Amino acid sequence: MSKTTKTIVRTLNLSKIYRRGKVNIQALNNVNLQVSSGEIVGIMGPSGSGKTTLLNLIGGLDRPTSGKVFVDGVDITTLGESELADYRLRKVGFVFQFYNLIPTLTALENVEVPLALAGVSKNERRERALSLLRMVGLEARADHKPDELSGGEQQRVAIARALANNPSIVLADEPTGDLDSKSATALMNLIKELNRKNGQTFIIVTHDPIVTQACTTIYTMRDGRIESA
Amino acid sequence: MFTWSLAIRNLRRRKLRTALTASGIVVGISMMLILLSLVSGMETQVRSMVRALGGADITVSNSTSFRDRAGGFFGFLPSPSTLDASIVNVLSGIPGVYALSPQYSFSGSINGRRVTIYGIEPASYEIVTGGLNIIEGRFLTENSAGEIVIGKALMEFLDLTLGQTVSLSSGQIGAERTFKVIGVFETGMVFQEYAAYIALADAQEITGESGRITHVLIKCEDPSIVSEVSSLISSAVPGVRVATPTIMVQQATNMLNTLTMFFATIGLVALFAGSFGVVNTMMMAVTERTREIGVLKAIGAKSHDIMKLFLTEALLIGLIGGGVGVLAGSILAHVFPMLVPGMFATGISPFGMRNPFSRPGTTNPMLGGTTTQTFRLVLPAITPMNVAICFSLGALVGILAGLYPAWRASRMKPVEALRHV
């Protein structure tokens, strides 16, 4: 697919201050980041440097202390709770380090959840979820519960879930952090393939060289600032 | 959404906890059902009592010495001496009196069986009391000399059929006459059906008390003036005893209402206690699944989706508790009276007083047997209404108890929930 140079995510003087008792912690300090559509962006840096905070703000999971986040030209920091939930449902997909699948649901049903939340009819979402599982190579495991799947398999289910409503951005927080190198390599190959086929933008927080090898752009963060590109 | 299947699976994941939590509701619901059923049972008894009392607002009888031990008020009140029939004219002059019917009741025997015989005037009797519930044949008419209407239970006991003749005597004088059975009545209460109705003139003739009556049944112009009319009668006519059955029924109904309130309160307190179990379990579930809530929110669930999920779980616990509670209550309501026969199977009348004739073991001339066999007054009645009330109460308690935990869950901030380990 064609890679455009259109800006999809832009942060403007983004700051986040946490209060921990009487101490204020500056997690983000005037971050200005620009991500083009179709990129695979890696964000590195020591722990506590603000990587996850940045990811959460772009994903609309948290609100900044100051600054703005533009996604496709819309400032998501001005959205209300319900609109923000809708933004998370349709515009972005999340992938977590520990997969975070719902343990009582099968692989297929886990992929169906975002579709159900979006109001997709039962038959349609079953079909779509199956094709997503086929895409991540887990069609045969559709009826397995998370505890019957390996870490790599669970993370692939999580990716299928993140892609369910065909979001333009996928945000991943240490997606390979709990995987062996073989599974990690397979996962990154999958991400590259999806990026190439569907043109989805990936923003990945990571320490893992296997991940950074696959990225088109890498930023390093330190003390709440972006240090280098 | 996945709300229902998710909720069911979450409850099944913690089967024991779900069962224990639901059992808190089971206790309250089954208690509620037992109590409501007992009250319904009593209501049924009172209702048939009302029918048996026949709608006469006031009965007037002689206030002096007792004549015999049968007759009178279905055995609740001993029958007094007789009155002169002319009292009817005096009573009809009392303001507020709408209709009157003279009656001569006595203890007689039919084919050797001692029962209560009511001598009545058919036309006025029907106006005052609304008549009997005739299930076979017909009631007495103005030309019913030599005809008799007998209670269903007595018919069966004496093995009689419609059209047969029976021999009737008054016991004291010994005069015997034959009567033709023209009708059968039913009251639903066995002891009331050990009775028979004949024409007033026949009753007076058999007992040799021509021109005498034992009671005057009175209907007032309006039910609300019954007590005023009865005190008017008491003051205007000396030497009579004035009874107001409808007022007694009203009092019994009031007592039943109080009883219902009392029982319902007990049941509600039990339910209230059970609901804390639901609150506790749901709070625990919310804490345990904080991370799951965070994930759901991260992938786009709105606050009300989360709220719905936990409310559904609480509702399910309530439904399980309500269902099992109704089942357990239905069983217990039938077992309970057997366990406490002294309270439910002997002679406590719906009026809360002991039947003067029903000492256990003695044979009551009216009842035709020992009281313990025939006087099962309070039988629990499990009505569809009671079941519906109890079941929906279980569901309601579940939802109410789930409200706060579900609200807490829905208010969680996704980032903080995701950080939870």
Chai-1 contact restraints between the chains, C-beta under 6 A:
chainA,res_idxA,chainB,res_idxB,connection_type,confidence,min_distance_angstrom,max_distance_angstrom,comment,restraint_id
A,N56,B,V415,contact,1.0,0.0,6.0,A-B,restraint_1
A,L61,B,A298,contact,1.0,0.0,6.0,A-B,restraint_2
A,L61,B,P414,contact,1.0,0.0,6.0,A-B,restraint_3
A,L61,B,V415,contact,1.0,0.0,6.0,A-B,restraint_4
A,D62,B,V415,contact,1.0,0.0,6.0,A-B,restraint_5
A,S82,B,K302,contact,1.0,0.0,6.0,A-B,restraint_6
A,A85,B,G300,contact,1.0,0.0,6.0,A-B,restraint_7
A,A85,B,K302,contact,1.0,0.0,6.0,A-B,restraint_8
A,R88,B,G300,contact,1.0,0.0,6.0,A-B,restraint_9
A,L89,B,G300,contact,1.0,0.0,6.0,A-B,restraint_10
A,F94,B,A298,contact,1.0,0.0,6.0,A-B,restraint_11
A,N100,B,V295,contact,1.0,0.0,6.0,A-B,restraint_12
A,T104,B,R9,contact,1.0,0.0,6.0,A-B,restraint_13
A,T104,B,N10,contact,1.0,0.0,6.0,A-B,restraint_14
A,P114,B,I299,contact,1.0,0.0,6.0,A-B,restraint_15
A,P114,B,G300,contact,1.0,0.0,6.0,A-B,restraint_16
A,A116,B,M1,contact,1.0,0.0,6.0,A-B,restraint_17
A,A116,B,F2,contact,1.0,0.0,6.0,A-B,restraint_18
A,L117,B,G300,contact,1.0,0.0,6.0,A-B,restraint_19
A,L117,B,A301,contact,1.0,0.0,6.0,A-B,restraint_20
